[in-house]
């Protein structure tokens, strides 16, 4: 069997073109299937139907049922098969139809995939990639709209990423497929139709490396996933009022780019953490701890602000659903109050 090299290199130099977030993921999966015979896809309705969000459309016809496998409505079994296949030399990509359904497979993810390398003294790796359509905004109600990434980021042995752009969705998925450890990729459902520049061909974006989406001097906004997009929108509104916000897109919450957070806060002296998951015990708590326990604490001129989801199940009603998670206006208001000394 021909297997591809695991050397990660940035090779895309083609002219700029735009793809949607979903198209970028589809292209990454196609490249991985072409490059490496060990790669195969699993998930509910990902084959003939093309996935609940049409991310895998056309791959079944192109690569066949042995490489693009429809699975039963049995997440625990599907995840277990993916973990076992990874341990025995394959590189499976398992798609949960909704991230919420991962709750049915936590045994295989948390007790098996995350721990096998450690428990076997490094004698085995578990190079499985799991994809999770996540987040609110589609009117899918409490059991199909959660943001559970902080659960997984709490588990040693797992890597957890949240790409916010089509470029990163493709590059981070390809990087995940080269990684020897389990990688959990949370894809916000509202981002699937967003567009951005995506190079042709193979390239990777490093896991665990944040990017500055907008430079600023007055306040740091650290965000993930769709909240990074909203933070940039909020920063443009704030700029019209003379408030210069810097937006740090973490992209990865395990590993987390501690230095990027510290460097930005030392520059701006103010910090807002924005994330969609429930505020209590969410990723914002870890970001705040990184700053308050580290060398950036003395740089702070104001309290740290956490802006997370409401402490409730996600409502079905569209207006209540919006009210339950941070929106652009909420970020703008928090920054105004923080910079204005009202927090």
Secondary structure, DSSP 8 states (H G I E B T S, - for coil): -----------------EEEHHHHHHHHHHHHHHH-TTEEEEETT-SSS--TTSTTTTHHHHH-TTTEEE--S-HHHHHHHHHHHHHTT-EEEEEESSGGGGGGGHIIIIIIITTHHHHTTTS-----EEEEEE-SSSS--TTS----HHHHHTSTTEEEE---SHHHHHHHHHHHHH-SSEEEEEEEGGGTT-EEE--SS-----TT--EEEE--SSEEEEE-HHHHHHHHHHHHHHHTTT--EEEEE--EEETB-HHHHHHHHHHHS-EEEEEEEESTTSHHHHHHHHHHTSTTGGG-SS--EEEEE-SS---SSHHHHHHTS--HHHHHHHHHHHHTT--
